[in-house]
Amino acid sequence: MRCVIARFPFDFSKAEVEGLMKGVKPEPVTGDAVVINRRVYPVKQVGEIITRQDRRDFSAGEVTRALSRLGFTCRPAEVPAPVVALTPLENASAMLGTPGEA
C-alpha cells in the first residue's frame, strides 16, 4: 500500500513490515505503540526502521496512520490519571493519621 511519511512516498505491505521488524528488539514504550509479531514497539522506532529516516523527520501520527491502514494494532500513548488535590480538611486529616496509629 502506498503511504506518505515525512513528504516521501513509500510502498509497504504488512508482510514486508513484519520482515523488517523480525529480530529487532523493542525499545521501552513511552508514547504511541504498535503490535508487530506479538511484540509491542514504539511507533517512532518502527518508522525509523521501515523508512530509514531519522525519527525527527516524521510524526508518530503519520506512522500510526500508515500501520493502521496495513492492519496492525496501534495503541495510543498512556495518559496518566490526573492527581486529585486534597482539600485542606483531607490534608490535615491525612497528616494526623488514623486513631489506631500510635
Secondary structure, 3 states (H helix, E strand, C coil): CEEEECCEEEECCHHHHHHHHCCCCCCCCCCCEEEECCEEEEHHHHHHHHHCCCHHHCCHHHHHHHHHHHCCEEECCCCCCCCCCCCHHHHHHHHHCCCCCC
